[in-house]
């Protein structure tokens, strides 16, 4: 009997191979008491408000670069903020495209 036409065939299992190891994202320890919970939630709310008004988070960028792009050098803080401003307020030659304030 032929295997032709069967939609599912059992493939022999091959052992899994680790190609590259990435460290798990380092998370802050879980808060244990009320004061730590208030501080943890406050930091999250503050970060949310900063992102809403357009202030980017440089430490998170550096952590992302370390985890996902370990061979690349991250931008300096000044370069990072300049990049974010140019991305938020792009300007073309001869046009006033940036925030006028």
N, C-alpha and C positions, 0 to 999 in steps of 0.2 A: 504494500500500500504506500502511496506517495504522500509527502508532506505538503505538496502543492495544493493550495486552496484553503488550507487551515489558517484561520486568522491569527491564532495565538500559538506560538511554539515555545516550548520550554528551552531556554538557553542555558548552557552550562554556566554555573556561577563561578566568577573569578574573584580572587581575594581583592579586597579594597586596598588601594594604594594611596598613601598620603603624598600629595604633590607639593604642597606648600602649607606651612603652619601659620595661622594668623592668631594673635592673642585675642582673647575675648575682650569685649569693650569693658573697660574698667568703670564700674559704677560705684557711686558713693555707697557706703554701708547703709543698710536699712535703718531708719530712725527707730530708736527704742523707747524714748519717752516723749511726753507732750511737747517739751521745749524743742527737741530735735525735729519733731514733726512740723511744728510751726515754722522753724527755720528752713526746712526742706521745701515746704509749700511756698514760703515767701520767696525763696531763690527762684523757683519755677515761674512764679507770677512775674517777678522782676524781669526775668529773661524773656518771657512772652511779651511784656510791654516794650522792652527794648527792641525786639524784632518787629513789633507793630509800627514803631516810629522810624525804623530803618537803621538802627544802630546794630551792626553785625557783631557776632561773638567770636573774637579772635582765639581764645583758648579752645573753644569747640572746633574751630577750623584746624588748629595745630594738632589736636587729638585725632581728628579725622585723617589728616595727612599721615600721622604716624601709623595708624591702623591700616588704612586702605592704600596708601602710596608710600611705603617705607623707603623707597629708593630716591624719591624726589625731595628736594630741599623746600620747606615751606617758605612762603613770602614773609618778609619782615612785617611787623605790625603796621608800620607806616604805609608800605606797599599794599597791604591787605585793605586798609581803610580807603586808600586812593582807588583801588580796583572796585570796591563796593560803591563808592560815590560815582565813578564813571559808569558802572552798570545801572545804577538807579537813575542818574540824570545824564543820559547820553547827549552829546552835542555834535552837530555836524559843522563842517567848516563854513564860516560866514553866518551861522544862525545862533541865536541865543537859546540854547536848549537846557542850560543848567538852571538851577533854582536861583531866581533873581534876588533873594533876600540876603 
